[in-house]
Amino acid sequence: QVHLAESGGGLVQPGGSLRLSCKAPRVILSTFRASDMGWYRQAPGNQRELVAVSRSDGTTDYAESVKGRFTISRDYNKKTVHLQMNNLKPEDTAIYFCNRNWPGREDYWGQGTQVTVSS
């Protein structure tokens, strides 16, 4: 059962852009609206860290290291959250995971998508 389907990772040169997408095919729209949708990443040897979150109240938050370069957004009709990543740096290299959290009720993770920034 796939709760979150991620796409959009790949290999890009420093300074390039990628757009990650995460679709929640199994939830109804009201649940999607009630959920916080986040992107996390984990590099080898590091702990998983929050990159960006789109909360159910409409607010967003970003890790300091990606502010001004990454943008998180939602497409409610498609029950999808996107992460637009610009001016990518080698230190952005990691596996990126999508998370859907309906506070106190559900918490699901995607399978992860690899992002590699290298020349």
LOBAVO-253619 format. One record per residue: y, x, z of N, C-alpha, C in turn. Coordinates in nm, 2 decimals, decimal comma, m for minus. Layout:
N
n.c2 Y&n.c1 X&n.c3 Z&ca.c2 Y&ca.c1 X&ca.c3 Z&c.c2 Y&c.c1 X&c.c3 Z
...
***
This chain:
119
n.c2 m0,12&n.c1 0,08&n.c3 0,00&ca.c2 0,00&ca.c1 0,00&ca.c3 0,00&c.c2 0,12&c.c1 0,09&c.c3 0,00
n.c2 0,20&n.c1 0,08&n.c3 m0,10&ca.c2 0,32&ca.c1 0,16&ca.c3 m0,12&c.c2 0,44&c.c1 0,07&c.c3 m0,06
n.c2 0,50&n.c1 0,13&n.c3 0,05&ca.c2 0,61&ca.c1 0,06&ca.c3 0,11&c.c2 0,74&c.c1 0,11&c.c3 0,05
n.c2 0,74&n.c1 0,24&n.c3 0,01&ca.c2 0,86&ca.c1 0,30&ca.c3 m0,04&c.c2 0,82&c.c1 0,39&c.c3 m0,16
n.c2 0,88&n.c1 0,37&n.c3 m0,27&ca.c2 0,85&ca.c1 0,45&ca.c3 m0,39&c.c2 0,97&c.c1 0,53&c.c3 m0,43
n.c2 0,95&n.c1 0,66&n.c3 m0,42&ca.c2 1,06&ca.c1 0,76&ca.c3 m0,44&c.c2 1,05&c.c1 0,81&c.c3 m0,59
n.c2 1,16&n.c1 0,85&n.c3 m0,64&ca.c2 1,16&ca.c1 0,92&ca.c3 m0,77&c.c2 1,29&c.c1 1,00&c.c3 m0,79
n.c2 1,29&n.c1 1,09&n.c3 m0,88&ca.c2 1,41&ca.c1 1,16&ca.c3 m0,92&c.c2 1,42&c.c1 1,31&c.c3 m0,88
n.c2 1,32&n.c1 1,36&n.c3 m0,81&ca.c2 1,33&ca.c1 1,50&ca.c3 m0,77&c.c2 1,30&c.c1 1,59&c.c3 m0,89
n.c2 1,32&n.c1 1,72&n.c3 m0,87&ca.c2 1,29&ca.c1 1,81&ca.c3 m0,98&c.c2 1,35&c.c1 1,94&c.c3 m0,96
n.c2 1,36&n.c1 2,02&n.c3 m1,06&ca.c2 1,42&ca.c1 2,16&ca.c3 m1,06&c.c2 1,55&c.c1 2,15&c.c3 m1,12
n.c2 1,65&n.c1 2,21&n.c3 m1,06&ca.c2 1,79&ca.c1 2,21&ca.c3 m1,11&c.c2 1,86&c.c1 2,34&c.c3 m1,07
n.c2 1,95&n.c1 2,39&n.c3 m1,16&ca.c2 2,02&ca.c1 2,51&ca.c3 m1,13&c.c2 2,13&c.c1 2,49&c.c3 m1,02
n.c2 2,17&n.c1 2,59&n.c3 m0,95&ca.c2 2,28&ca.c1 2,58&ca.c3 m0,86&c.c2 2,40&c.c1 2,52&c.c3 m0,93
n.c2 2,47&n.c1 2,43&n.c3 m0,86&ca.c2 2,58&ca.c1 2,36&ca.c3 m0,92&c.c2 2,55&c.c1 2,23&c.c3 m1,00
n.c2 2,42&n.c1 2,21&n.c3 m1,02&ca.c2 2,38&ca.c1 2,09&ca.c3 m1,09&c.c2 2,37&c.c1 1,97&c.c3 m1,01
n.c2 2,32&n.c1 1,86&n.c3 m1,07&ca.c2 2,31&ca.c1 1,73&ca.c3 m1,00&c.c2 2,17&c.c1 1,67&c.c3 m1,02
n.c2 2,14&n.c1 1,59&n.c3 m0,92&ca.c2 2,01&ca.c1 1,51&ca.c3 m0,93&c.c2 2,04&c.c1 1,37&c.c3 m0,86
n.c2 1,97&n.c1 1,27&n.c3 m0,90&ca.c2 1,98&ca.c1 1,14&ca.c3 m0,84&c.c2 1,84&c.c1 1,10&c.c3 m0,79
n.c2 1,83&n.c1 1,08&n.c3 m0,66&ca.c2 1,70&ca.c1 1,03&ca.c3 m0,61&c.c2 1,71&c.c1 0,88&c.c3 m0,59
n.c2 1,60&n.c1 0,82&n.c3 m0,61&ca.c2 1,59&ca.c1 0,67&ca.c3 m0,59&c.c2 1,47&c.c1 0,64&c.c3 m0,50
n.c2 1,49&n.c1 0,53&n.c3 m0,43&ca.c2 1,38&ca.c1 0,49&ca.c3 m0,34&c.c2 1,38&c.c1 0,33&c.c3 m0,34
n.c2 1,27&n.c1 0,28&n.c3 m0,39&ca.c2 1,26&ca.c1 0,13&ca.c3 m0,41&c.c2 1,16&c.c1 0,08&c.c3 m0,30
n.c2 1,20&n.c1 m0,03&n.c3 m0,24&ca.c2 1,12&ca.c1 m0,10&ca.c3 m0,14&c.c2 1,06&c.c1 m0,22&c.c3 m0,20
n.c2 0,94&n.c1 m0,21&n.c3 m0,27&ca.c2 0,89&ca.c1 m0,32&ca.c3 m0,35&c.c2 0,83&c.c1 m0,44&c.c3 m0,26
n.c2 0,79&n.c1 m0,41&n.c3 m0,14&ca.c2 0,72&ca.c1 m0,50&ca.c3 m0,06&c.c2 0,80&c.c1 m0,59&c.c3 0,03
n.c2 0,93&n.c1 m0,56&n.c3 0,04&ca.c2 1,01&ca.c1 m0,64&ca.c3 0,13&c.c2 1,09&c.c1 m0,74&c.c3 0,06
n.c2 1,12&n.c1 m0,85&n.c3 0,14&ca.c2 1,21&ca.c1 m0,95&ca.c3 0,09&c.c2 1,36&c.c1 m0,90&c.c3 0,11
n.c2 1,45&n.c1 m0,96&n.c3 0,03&ca.c2 1,59&ca.c1 m0,91&ca.c3 0,03&c.c2 1,65&c.c1 m0,91&c.c3 0,17
n.c2 1,62&n.c1 m1,02&n.c3 0,25&ca.c2 1,69&ca.c1 m1,03&ca.c3 0,38&c.c2 1,64&c.c1 m0,91&c.c3 0,47
n.c2 1,52&n.c1 m0,87&n.c3 0,46&ca.c2 1,47&ca.c1 m0,76&ca.c3 0,54&c.c2 1,53&c.c1 m0,63&c.c3 0,49
n.c2 1,55&n.c1 m0,61&n.c3 0,36&ca.c2 1,61&ca.c1 m0,50&ca.c3 0,30&c.c2 1,76&c.c1 m0,49&c.c3 0,36
n.c2 1,82&n.c1 m0,60&n.c3 0,36&ca.c2 1,96&ca.c1 m0,60&ca.c3 0,41&c.c2 1,97&c.c1 m0,57&c.c3 0,56
n.c2 1,87&n.c1 m0,61&n.c3 0,63&ca.c2 1,86&ca.c1 m0,58&ca.c3 0,78&c.c2 1,82&c.c1 m0,44&c.c3 0,81
n.c2 1,78&n.c1 m0,37&n.c3 0,71&ca.c2 1,72&ca.c1 m0,23&ca.c3 0,74&c.c2 1,82&c.c1 m0,12&c.c3 0,72
n.c2 1,81&n.c1 m0,02&n.c3 0,80&ca.c2 1,88&ca.c1 0,10&ca.c3 0,77&c.c2 1,80&c.c1 0,18&c.c3 0,67
n.c2 1,86&n.c1 0,23&n.c3 0,57&ca.c2 1,79&ca.c1 0,31&ca.c3 0,47&c.c2 1,84&c.c1 0,46&c.c3 0,47
n.c2 1,75&n.c1 0,55&n.c3 0,49&ca.c2 1,79&ca.c1 0,69&ca.c3 0,50&c.c2 1,72&c.c1 0,78&c.c3 0,41
n.c2 1,78&n.c1 0,90&n.c3 0,39&ca.c2 1,72&ca.c1 1,01&ca.c3 0,32&c.c2 1,71&c.c1 1,13&c.c3 0,42
n.c2 1,60&n.c1 1,18&n.c3 0,43&ca.c2 1,57&ca.c1 1,30&ca.c3 0,51&c.c2 1,52&c.c1 1,41&c.c3 0,43
n.c2 1,52&n.c1 1,53&n.c3 0,48&ca.c2 1,46&ca.c1 1,64&ca.c3 0,40&c.c2 1,40&c.c1 1,74&c.c3 0,50
n.c2 1,30&n.c1 1,81&n.c3 0,44&ca.c2 1,23&ca.c1 1,91&ca.c3 0,52&c.c2 1,20&c.c1 2,03&c.c3 0,43
n.c2 1,25&n.c1 2,14&n.c3 0,47&ca.c2 1,23&ca.c1 2,27&ca.c3 0,40&c.c2 1,12&c.c1 2,34&c.c3 0,47
n.c2 1,05&n.c1 2,43&n.c3 0,40&ca.c2 0,94&ca.c1 2,50&ca.c3 0,47&c.c2 0,98&c.c1 2,58&c.c3 0,60
n.c2 0,90&n.c1 2,55&n.c3 0,70&ca.c2 0,93&ca.c1 2,62&ca.c3 0,83&c.c2 1,04&c.c1 2,55&c.c3 0,91
n.c2 1,10&n.c1 2,44&n.c3 0,85&ca.c2 1,21&ca.c1 2,37&ca.c3 0,92&c.c2 1,16&c.c1 2,23&c.c3 0,97
n.c2 1,24&n.c1 2,18&n.c3 1,06&ca.c2 1,21&ca.c1 2,04&ca.c3 1,10&c.c2 1,27&c.c1 1,94&c.c3 1,00
n.c2 1,22&n.c1 1,82&n.c3 1,00&ca.c2 1,28&ca.c1 1,72&ca.c3 0,91&c.c2 1,42&c.c1 1,68&c.c3 0,96
n.c2 1,52&n.c1 1,68&n.c3 0,87&ca.c2 1,65&ca.c1 1,65&ca.c3 0,92&c.c2 1,71&c.c1 1,53&c.c3 0,84
n.c2 1,80&n.c1 1,46&n.c3 0,90&ca.c2 1,87&ca.c1 1,35&ca.c3 0,83&c.c2 1,97&c.c1 1,41&c.c3 0,73
n.c2 1,97&n.c1 1,35&n.c3 0,61&ca.c2 2,06&ca.c1 1,39&ca.c3 0,51&c.c2 2,17&c.c1 1,29&c.c3 0,50
n.c2 2,13&n.c1 1,16&n.c3 0,48&ca.c2 2,23&ca.c1 1,05&ca.c3 0,47&c.c2 2,16&c.c1 0,92&c.c3 0,51
n.c2 2,24&n.c1 0,83&n.c3 0,56&ca.c2 2,19&ca.c1 0,70&ca.c3 0,60&c.c2 2,29&c.c1 0,59&c.c3 0,55
n.c2 2,23&n.c1 0,48&n.c3 0,51&ca.c2 2,31&ca.c1 0,36&ca.c3 0,48&c.c2 2,26&c.c1 0,25&c.c3 0,57
n.c2 2,35&n.c1 0,22&n.c3 0,67&ca.c2 2,31&ca.c1 0,13&ca.c3 0,77&c.c2 2,32&c.c1 m0,02&c.c3 0,73
n.c2 2,26&n.c1 m0,10&n.c3 0,80&ca.c2 2,26&ca.c1 m0,25&ca.c3 0,77&c.c2 2,40&c.c1 m0,31&c.c3 0,79
n.c2 2,48&n.c1 m0,24&n.c3 0,87&ca.c2 2,62&ca.c1 m0,29&ca.c3 0,89&c.c2 2,71&c.c1 m0,24&c.c3 0,78
n.c2 2,66&n.c1 m0,17&n.c3 0,69&ca.c2 2,75&ca.c1 m0,13&ca.c3 0,57&c.c2 2,80&c.c1 0,01&c.c3 0,59
n.c2 2,79&n.c1 0,07&n.c3 0,70&ca.c2 2,84&ca.c1 0,20&ca.c3 0,72&c.c2 2,74&c.c1 0,31&c.c3 0,67
n.c2 2,80&n.c1 0,43&n.c3 0,64&ca.c2 2,71&ca.c1 0,54&ca.c3 0,59&c.c2 2,75&c.c1 0,66&c.c3 0,68
n.c2 2,65&n.c1 0,75&n.c3 0,68&ca.c2 2,67&ca.c1 0,88&ca.c3 0,75&c.c2 2,60&c.c1 0,99&c.c3 0,68
n.c2 2,65&n.c1 1,11&n.c3 0,69&ca.c2 2,60&ca.c1 1,22&ca.c3 0,62&c.c2 2,59&c.c1 1,34&c.c3 0,71
n.c2 2,49&n.c1 1,43&n.c3 0,68&ca.c2 2,48&ca.c1 1,56&ca.c3 0,74&c.c2 2,61&c.c1 1,64&c.c3 0,70
n.c2 2,66&n.c1 1,72&n.c3 0,79&ca.c2 2,78&ca.c1 1,80&ca.c3 0,76&c.c2 2,76&c.c1 1,89&c.c3 0,64
n.c2 2,64&n.c1 1,94&n.c3 0,62&ca.c2 2,61&ca.c1 2,03&ca.c3 0,51&c.c2 2,62&c.c1 1,96&c.c3 0,37
n.c2 2,62&n.c1 1,83&n.c3 0,37&ca.c2 2,62&ca.c1 1,76&ca.c3 0,24&c.c2 2,74&c.c1 1,68&c.c3 0,21
n.c2 2,82&n.c1 1,67&n.c3 0,31&ca.c2 2,95&ca.c1 1,58&ca.c3 0,30&c.c2 3,03&c.c1 1,63&c.c3 0,18
n.c2 3,07&n.c1 1,54&n.c3 0,10&ca.c2 3,16&ca.c1 1,57&ca.c3 m0,01&c.c2 3,07&c.c1 1,60&c.c3 m0,14
n.c2 2,94&n.c1 1,62&n.c3 m0,12&ca.c2 2,86&ca.c1 1,65&ca.c3 m0,23&c.c2 2,76&c.c1 1,54&c.c3 m0,26
n.c2 2,71&n.c1 1,48&n.c3 m0,16&ca.c2 2,60&ca.c1 1,37&ca.c3 m0,17&c.c2 2,66&c.c1 1,24&c.c3 m0,14
n.c2 2,61&n.c1 1,14&n.c3 m0,21&ca.c2 2,65&ca.c1 1,00&ca.c3 m0,19&c.c2 2,53&c.c1 0,91&c.c3 m0,19
n.c2 2,52&n.c1 0,83&n.c3 m0,08&ca.c2 2,42&ca.c1 0,73&ca.c3 m0,07&c.c2 2,47&c.c1 0,59&c.c3 m0,10
n.c2 2,39&n.c1 0,52&n.c3 m0,18&ca.c2 2,43&ca.c1 0,38&ca.c3 m0,22&c.c2 2,31&c.c1 0,29&c.c3 m0,23
n.c2 2,33&n.c1 0,16&n.c3 m0,22&ca.c2 2,23&ca.c1 0,06&ca.c3 m0,23&c.c2 2,25&c.c1 m0,03&c.c3 m0,35
n.c2 2,14&n.c1 m0,06&n.c3 m0,42&ca.c2 2,14&ca.c1 m0,17&ca.c3 m0,52&c.c2 2,05&c.c1 m0,28&c.c3 m0,46
n.c2 2,12&n.c1 m0,39&n.c3 m0,41&ca.c2 2,05&ca.c1 m0,49&ca.c3 m0,33&c.c2 1,96&c.c1 m0,57&c.c3 m0,43
n.c2 2,01&n.c1 m0,59&n.c3 m0,55&ca.c2 1,93&ca.c1 m0,67&ca.c3 m0,64&c.c2 1,79&c.c1 m0,61&c.c3 m0,67
n.c2 1,79&n.c1 m0,47&n.c3 m0,67&ca.c2 1,67&ca.c1 m0,40&ca.c3 m0,70&c.c2 1,60&c.c1 m0,35&c.c3 m0,57
n.c2 1,66&n.c1 m0,38&n.c3 m0,46&ca.c2 1,61&ca.c1 m0,33&ca.c3 m0,33&c.c2 1,58&c.c1 m0,18&c.c3 m0,33
n.c2 1,68&n.c1 m0,11&n.c3 m0,38&ca.c2 1,67&ca.c1 0,03&ca.c3 m0,40&c.c2 1,79&c.c1 0,11&c.c3 m0,34
n.c2 1,76&n.c1 0,22&n.c3 m0,28&ca.c2 1,87&ca.c1 0,31&ca.c3 m0,23&c.c2 1,87&c.c1 0,44&c.c3 m0,31
n.c2 1,99&n.c1 0,48&n.c3 m0,35&ca.c2 2,00&ca.c1 0,60&ca.c3 m0,43&c.c2 2,07&c.c1 0,71&c.c3 m0,35
n.c2 2,04&n.c1 0,84&n.c3 m0,38&ca.c2 2,11&ca.c1 0,95&ca.c3 m0,33&c.c2 2,16&c.c1 1,04&c.c3 m0,44
n.c2 2,28&n.c1 1,03&n.c3 m0,47&ca.c2 2,34&ca.c1 1,11&ca.c3 m0,58&c.c2 2,38&c.c1 1,25&c.c3 m0,52
n.c2 2,32&n.c1 1,35&n.c3 m0,57&ca.c2 2,34&ca.c1 1,49&ca.c3 m0,52&c.c2 2,41&c.c1 1,57&c.c3 m0,62
n.c2 2,53&n.c1 1,61&n.c3 m0,59&ca.c2 2,61&ca.c1 1,70&ca.c3 m0,68&c.c2 2,64&c.c1 1,84&c.c3 m0,62
n.c2 2,67&n.c1 1,93&n.c3 m0,71&ca.c2 2,70&ca.c1 2,07&ca.c3 m0,67&c.c2 2,59&c.c1 2,12&c.c3 m0,58
n.c2 2,47&n.c1 2,11&n.c3 m0,63&ca.c2 2,35&ca.c1 2,14&ca.c3 m0,55&c.c2 2,35&c.c1 2,29&c.c3 m0,52
n.c2 2,30&n.c1 2,33&n.c3 m0,40&ca.c2 2,29&ca.c1 2,47&ca.c3 m0,36&c.c2 2,14&c.c1 2,51&c.c3 m0,33
n.c2 2,11&n.c1 2,63&n.c3 m0,34&ca.c2 1,97&ca.c1 2,67&ca.c3 m0,31&c.c2 1,92&c.c1 2,62&c.c3 m0,17
n.c2 2,01&n.c1 2,62&n.c3 m0,08&ca.c2 1,97&ca.c1 2,57&ca.c3 0,05&c.c2 1,94&c.c1 2,42&c.c3 0,06
n.c2 1,97&n.c1 2,35&n.c3 m0,05&ca.c2 1,93&ca.c1 2,21&ca.c3 m0,05&c.c2 1,78&c.c1 2,19&c.c3 m0,09
n.c2 1,72&n.c1 2,30&n.c3 m0,13&ca.c2 1,58&ca.c1 2,29&ca.c3 m0,17&c.c2 1,49&c.c1 2,24&c.c3 m0,05
n.c2 1,42&n.c1 2,14&n.c3 m0,07&ca.c2 1,34&ca.c1 2,08&ca.c3 0,03&c.c2 1,26&c.c1 1,96&c.c3 m0,03
n.c2 1,17&n.c1 1,91&n.c3 0,05&ca.c2 1,11&ca.c1 1,78&ca.c3 0,02&c.c2 1,20&c.c1 1,67&c.c3 0,08
n.c2 1,23&n.c1 1,58&n.c3 m0,01&ca.c2 1,32&ca.c1 1,47&ca.c3 0,04&c.c2 1,24&c.c1 1,34&c.c3 0,06
n.c2 1,26&n.c1 1,28&n.c3 0,18&ca.c2 1,19&ca.c1 1,16&ca.c3 0,22&c.c2 1,28&c.c1 1,04&c.c3 0,24
n.c2 1,24&n.c1 0,93&n.c3 0,19&ca.c2 1,31&ca.c1 0,81&ca.c3 0,21&c.c2 1,25&c.c1 0,74&c.c3 0,33
n.c2 1,34&n.c1 0,67&n.c3 0,41&ca.c2 1,30&ca.c1 0,60&ca.c3 0,53&c.c2 1,36&c.c1 0,46&c.c3 0,53
n.c2 1,28&n.c1 0,36&n.c3 0,56&ca.c2 1,34&ca.c1 0,23&ca.c3 0,59&c.c2 1,31&c.c1 0,19&c.c3 0,73
n.c2 1,42&n.c1 0,16&n.c3 0,81&ca.c2 1,40&ca.c1 0,13&ca.c3 0,95&c.c2 1,47&c.c1 0,00&c.c3 0,98
n.c2 1,38&n.c1 m0,10&n.c3 1,01&ca.c2 1,43&ca.c1 m0,23&ca.c3 1,06&c.c2 1,42&c.c1 m0,22&c.c3 1,21
n.c2 1,53&n.c1 m0,20&n.c3 1,28&ca.c2 1,53&ca.c1 m0,17&ca.c3 1,42&c.c2 1,44&c.c1 m0,26&c.c3 1,51
n.c2 1,35&n.c1 m0,19&n.c3 1,57&ca.c2 1,26&ca.c1 m0,26&ca.c3 1,67&c.c2 1,14&c.c1 m0,33&c.c3 1,60
n.c2 1,14&n.c1 m0,32&n.c3 1,46&ca.c2 1,04&ca.c1 m0,40&ca.c3 1,40&c.c2 0,95&c.c1 m0,32&c.c3 1,30
n.c2 1,02&n.c1 m0,25&n.c3 1,21&ca.c2 0,94&ca.c1 m0,17&ca.c3 1,11&c.c2 1,00&c.c1 m0,04&c.c3 1,09
n.c2 0,92&n.c1 0,06&n.c3 1,05&ca.c2 0,97&ca.c1 0,19&ca.c3 1,02&c.c2 0,87&c.c1 0,25&c.c3 0,92
n.c2 0,92&n.c1 0,27&n.c3 0,80&ca.c2 0,83&ca.c1 0,33&ca.c3 0,69&c.c2 0,89&c.c1 0,45&c.c3 0,63
n.c2 0,80&n.c1 0,54&n.c3 0,58&ca.c2 0,84&ca.c1 0,66&ca.c3 0,51&c.c2 0,78&c.c1 0,66&c.c3 0,37
n.c2 0,85&n.c1 0,72&n.c3 0,28&ca.c2 0,80&ca.c1 0,75&ca.c3 0,15&c.c2 0,71&c.c1 0,87&c.c3 0,15
n.c2 0,66&n.c1 0,90&n.c3 0,03&ca.c2 0,56&ca.c1 1,01&ca.c3 0,03&c.c2 0,64&c.c1 1,15&c.c3 0,00
n.c2 0,76&n.c1 1,14&n.c3 m0,03&ca.c2 0,84&ca.c1 1,26&ca.c3 m0,05&c.c2 0,85&c.c1 1,30&c.c3 m0,19
n.c2 0,97&n.c1 1,36&n.c3 m0,23&ca.c2 0,99&ca.c1 1,41&ca.c3 m0,36&c.c2 1,05&c.c1 1,55&c.c3 m0,35
n.c2 1,00&n.c1 1,64&n.c3 m0,43&ca.c2 1,05&ca.c1 1,78&ca.c3 m0,42&c.c2 1,18&c.c1 1,80&c.c3 m0,50
n.c2 1,27&n.c1 1,87&n.c3 m0,43&ca.c2 1,40&ca.c1 1,91&ca.c3 m0,50&c.c2 1,40&c.c1 2,06&c.c3 m0,48
n.c2 1,41&n.c1 2,13&n.c3 m0,60&ca.c2 1,42&ca.c1 2,27&ca.c3 m0,60&c.c2 1,55&c.c1 2,31&c.c3 m0,67
n.c2 1,63&n.c1 2,39&n.c3 m0,60&ca.c2 1,76&ca.c1 2,44&ca.c3 m0,66&c.c2 1,75&c.c1 2,59&c.c3 m0,68
n.c2 1,74&n.c1 2,63&n.c3 m0,80&ca.c2 1,71&ca.c1 2,77&ca.c3 m0,83&c.c2 1,76&c.c1 2,81&c.c3 m0,97
n.c2 1,80&n.c1 2,93&n.c3 m0,99&ca.c2 1,84&ca.c1 2,98&ca.c3 m1,12&c.c2 1,72&c.c1 3,05&c.c3 m1,19
***
